[in-house]
Amino acid sequence: MPRFLDHAAPDFEAAFTALLSAKREDSPDVDDTVAAIIADVRARGDAAVIELTERFDRVSLTPETMRLGAAEVAEAAGQVPPDVRAALELAAGRIRAFHARQMPADDSWTDPAGATLGWRWTPVDAAGLYVPGGIATYPSSVLMNAIAAKVAGVGRLAMVVPTPDGALNPAVLAAAQIAGVDEIYRIGGAQAVAALAYGTETIAPVDKITGPGNAYVAAAKRRVFGKVGIDMIAGPSEILVIADGQNDPDWIALDMLSQAEHDESAQSILITTDAAFGQKVADAIDTRLQTLERRAIAGASWRDFGAIVTVPDLATAARLSNRIAPEHLELCVADVDALAAQITHAGAIFLGQWTPEAIGDYVGGPNHVLPTARSARFSSGLGVLDFLKRTTLARMTPEALRAVGPAAETLARSESLEAHGLSVRARLDKLNG
Amino acid sequence: MPRFLDHAAPDFEAAFTALLSAKREDSPDVDDTVAAIIADVRARGDAAVIELTERFDRVSLTPETMRLGAAEVAEAAGQVPPDVRAALELAAGRIRAFHARQMPADDSWTDPAGATLGWRWTPVDAAGLYVPGGIATYPSSVLMNAIAAKVAGVGRLAMVVPTPDGALNPAVLAAAQIAGVDEIYRIGGAQAVAALAYGTETIAPVDKITGPGNAYVAAAKRRVFGKVGIDMIAGPSEILVIADGQNDPDWIALDMLSQAEHDESAQSILITTDAAFGQKVADAIDTRLQTLERRAIAGASWRDFGAIVTVPDLATAARLSNRIAPEHLELCVADVDALAAQITHAGAIFLGQWTPEAIGDYVGGPNHVLPTARSARFSSGLGVLDFLKRTTLARMTPEALRAVGPAAETLARSESLEAHGLSVRARLDKLNG
């Protein structure tokens, strides 16, 4: 991967296309394994889940201990340092306030024909939240998923989190408590997704499953899609920063590294109108990489997928940004509003130098579950709509049916759907007879 | 499948559960075939699409004739009888008006901490619409998909429709014209889905693909999901009618048959508080089945999957309805509003005896692409939101960062994401220094 790209260079288009299409993740093909696990859980329920948990997590469960008891949750959550709990609570409050504004309105109106039309939003009855057990266990993600569900009005929120070798994560449990998770099961992997989708003797099935996971979890979510709803299949994290020369290179370097440190497959890109500034950011990244705790991960991500792109003007930056359709987009330029207005595809935009992306990961309020891998071209971050569904409503009066019924009958006949037409005709005949 | 179920019968729960879980569709496993077709189209582009179209549709295309020319569309669409065109236009106008009201609002506000937060909705750049070529080619479905996309503001709408043996469907092309479809390609099957998702020399890739299709199309949509967005994978149609005894049995019979005639796998269920009325509807269905054009299809659907359920009261009817989560729900009772208020899961509700479901298929205004197979528990009918995505916005001031930054730093440290914390800390130090 080239580190520096110059929009003016003759090979720019080829280099930029390569950057866009870089395959950053090798998903192992685990589909057959996952299909077998799902079939096993459907057939044998708890027994299958318990066996698989013993095998993969080295934890012996019974139907009674599969679910964490309230006392156990409280005890583990109690180990969280007070400043972390306070920060989780501050974050939760801000996330809740943001998502409450997302609640869509019902509508109903009578149109000129006399038909009363509209729709109504209702929450799913039950949602399942997958929380990974390993290195990428983030209490902030528990808040983001669970609060969106609870604000939407989901009555029952069941969380699954594997506990390899029995270890509980206090901060994850504290976040679950704060967010109002109703049930917590110490299971993970494809077996947990199958249990949520199909239910077992102990775990009632849910209607929607969200949350990140490894290749097995992703494959399982894909497979149960249709039986239940799922959120997006998230890929490795990305940030694009558009910055002019009037920024502190170290701040921008840290913003880029805060994505790179997530994952060796993460991608951090800077687009700048100032080539010298771009070089300063690259230098600052190198400096920070000497001491950063996660320098091995962040360094690999930066080495393999990072890039600095020089452009002649911000209009070009916006065009390139829209081709990237970044998950996270930071705008650090003099007139952020003018630049933001040119952005058509991005998961989340962070405006101005006082808004590092990390604010959005924790305490900004907007959801940090965002579309990756260019899918911001067609999808949105997680929100209350993911836990709601819309029922449309229509009510005809005899007059309205007289006005529009004949057209329906005509179209039904043209589609050779006789009963459709007759169902309208029988009523029109009554009105006319 | 039992025809009559009585809520008071001792075996009711078992019979109702069997009704709920009836497997109505045997999807052949075509996944390997589809994977090969997609790989072929990705590798060879137009050449693969042309070869596959020759093989499956017996049509010889070139890159130049793949797309229908404007004159060809106009000529075919001109063959549509004037009354059908007028009906399509009436339908289009009503669908457009309904969907225009669905457009979500952008939002922006400054919160107590001084952070400016909000979101913005933008359309996908390009959408692809799959239209089947065989028996189930419905111009009304073209209107429903295309108008939702166009109202959302999709700039480029590309439609694919196979033309087996070269036959064009005039009404489908007229509907495409009326709805504002931008490009029409005479290709179908998994190869058309692959061409839309990945692009070929002739067909530019799209960002979102919607529309119904056979098992190959459904498998292809599942496979390209992630590369592009897709709508739901639709199953066979369903209707649930809740009716008291004060209805014309023939009207209800026709409403039930208007689903049954779609497909042998369709399902029509009546829940009634009046057992004698239920018997009258069954008799009326039998009578209509003697003469209905599509009696073979409708008869098979009714025989295999139809049911009439007697309940003691409407509260019970609502509870059963919510377990079914029907695609279409007709409420034909004295107080439809009281009953509608108890419905939590349904794709679309038709209120009162003057609102046959067929109105919703054509001219009601709401979309007729609706969640099937109990997926109304977690998903909605097609609408403008399917062609829009939301970008969240956050802008901190120095004061806002001072207020919430320390909590972000605390959480970043607790998640061992040092660069996240440093990106906030560097700015706070500047503010404090």
Interface residues (C-beta under 8 A of the other chain):
Chain A: P81 D83 V84 A86 A87 L88 L90 A91 R94 A97 F98 R101 Q102 P104 D107 W109 D111 A113 A115 T116 L117 W119 T122 V124 D125 Y138 P139 S140 A171 D207 K208 R222 F225 G226 V228 G229 I233 D248 D250 W251 L254 D255 L257 S258 A260 E261 H262 R288 L292 E293 R294 A298 V336 A340 I343 T344 H345 A346 G347 A348 I349 F350 L351 G352 Q353 W354 T355 P356 E357 A358 I359 G360 D361 Y362 V363 G364 G365 P366 N367 P371 A373 S375 A376 R377 F378 S379 S380 G381 G383 L385 K389 R390 T391 T392 L393 A394 R395 M396 T397 P398 A400 L401 V404 G405 P406 A407 A408 T410 L411 A412 S414 E415 S416 L417 E418 A419 H420 G421 L422 S423 V424 A426 R427 K430
Chain B: P81 D83 V84 A86 A87 L88 L90 A91 R94 A97 F98 R101 Q102 P104 D107 W109 D111 A113 A115 T116 L117 W119 T122 V124 D125 Y138 P139 S140 A171 D207 K208 R222 F225 G226 V228 G229 I233 D248 D250 W251 L254 D255 L257 S258 A260 E261 H262 R288 L292 E293 R294 A298 V336 A340 I343 T344 H345 A346 G347 A348 I349 F350 L351 G352 Q353 W354 T355 P356 E357 A358 I359 G360 D361 Y362 V363 G364 G365 P366 N367 P371 A373 S375 A376 R377 F378 S379 S380 G381 G383 L385 K389 R390 T391 T392 L393 A394 R395 M396 T397 P398 A400 L401 V404 G405 P406 A407 A408 T410 L411 A412 S414 E415 S416 L417 E418 A419 H420 G421 L422 S423 V424 A426 R427 K430
